[in-house]
Amino acid sequence: MPLKLILARHGNTFGPNDKVCWVGSQNDLPLVESGLAQAARAAAVLKDVPLAAIYFAPLQRTKKFAEIVAEASSLPPPLIPDARLTELDYGLWSGLSDNEIVEKFGEEALRAWVDRSIWPENCKWTSNEATVTREVKEFVHEIAERYPNNAHVLVVSSNGRLRYFLKVVETEFEKRVQNHSFKVATGKVCLLDVDNGSSSLRLWNEQPESLQGLLTY
């Protein structure tokens, strides 16, 4: 039985009348009402799943999402912050809308990142692809070492970081460069099976209810 690594993106951080902009690691926004509802939706699905732990990025939006899931659990799991799950620092893109990024840096730069995960040049993003990839792979390896094969572990992170979990599945990241399908929307979940050092992808960017029937306990 493989370890079930459930990945969730935090809920909404913008209300109906808010400017929707890029929010990175330097922007510590709380969940808005709809974001809290998204967390509650995930919690309802996971309440009877015996989660061994919930790992979360140490930001308000991810921590609150994790807490809501834990509080609803019939067997509340430990909550563990991990900086390796923190959203990327979008540098000069932070606080800008898509249209503003296009105006300042060009549409190709925006589409290259969104569709193909190509990091923009001269935009003061403070990390790099190699570092983020290494952090995610180390995290998954540690989880696999720490918990038994039939365990369920929840990870709450953000869109820019979550795409690098595809790097632990052979050829999956490269496939998504071709079909432009990296995004994990707010409140959506993904599922990896991790077994004996290899990983397979079961779900990507789906509503929490899609987990039902895929978790064995």
Secondary structure, 3 states (H helix, E strand, C coil): CCEEEEEEECCCCCCCCCCCCCCCCCCCCCCCHHHHHHHHHHHHHHCCCCEEEEEECCCHHHHHHHHHHHHHCCCCCCEEECHHHCCCCCHHHCCCCHHHHHHHHCHHHHHHHHHHCCCCCCCCCCCCHHHHHHHHHHHHHHHHHHCCCCCEEEEEECHHHHHHHHHHCCCHHHHHHHHCCCCCCCCCEEEEEEECCEEEEEEEEECHHHHCCCCCC
